[in-house]
Amino acid sequence: MSQQSQELQITSAPTRSILNDKWDVVLSNFLVKTSLGFGAGVLASVILFKRRAFPVWLGIGFGIGRGYSEGDAIFRSAAGLRKSTV
């Protein structure tokens, strides 16, 4: 194997690992946010709206939107995590 092909194999592995780690975080975050939205929608539906379906769908929609926006922020950031300044 030549020196150049070895360098290509070595440098491509960390990039794939970082991308896989980002996808893991994004998908788990998406599922958690959607589940929390579903739960809040069911709770609001039972307590406030006489068991109508629209609060559940609204909660799921908010969860999907929040998961998507946080996933977009993760993929756009350099390190995969958002930075906060204090």
N, C-alpha and C positions, 0 to 999 in steps of 0.2 A: 504494500500500500504506500502511496506517496505521502509526503509530508502535508501537502495541501489538502488531500481528502481526509486525512486524520484531523486536521484543524477544523474542517467543515463539520465533521461528525461531533467533535467536542463542543463547538460553539452552538450547534443546533439543539442539543439536549437541554441546556438550562432554559432556553426560550420556550420550548415545549412544556417544560415543567412549570414555568411561571404562568403560561396560558392555562394549563390544566388547573392550577391552584386558583386562578381568577374565576374560571368557570365553576369550580366547586363552591366558592364563596357566593357567586352570583345566583346560582341555582338554589342553594340552601336558603339564602336571604329571600329570594322570590317566593319559595314555598312557605317560609315563616310569615312573611308579610301577607300573603294571600290567605293563609289559615287564620291569622289574627283578624283580618278583615271579615272573613266568613263568620268567625265566632262573635265578633262585635255586631255583625248584621243579624245573626240569629237572636242574640240577646236583645237587641233593639226591637226586632220583630215581635218577640214574645212579650216583652214588657210594655212597649209603647204603641205598637201599631196593630194590635189584634191579629197577630200571626199572618200578616201580609208578606208577600215575597220580595217587594222592592227594597227593603232595607238590607236583605241578604245580598242581592245583586249589587247594590250600591257599595256595600262593604267589600265584596270581592273585587269590584272595579277599583276602589281606592287601594286595596292591597296589591293588585296587579300593577297599577300605575306607580306606586311607591317602590315596588320591587324593580320595575323597569328603570326608573330614574336612578336608583342607587346602583344598579348594575351598569348603567351607562357611565356613571361617575367612576366606578371601579375600573372599567376598561379604558377610560380616557386619562386616568391618572398615570403617572410614571411608575410608581412603586406598587400599584394595585390597591392602595389604601388612601382614603382621603386624608388630607392634612388639615389640622385645625390650629389656629393661632390663638394664643391666650394673651 
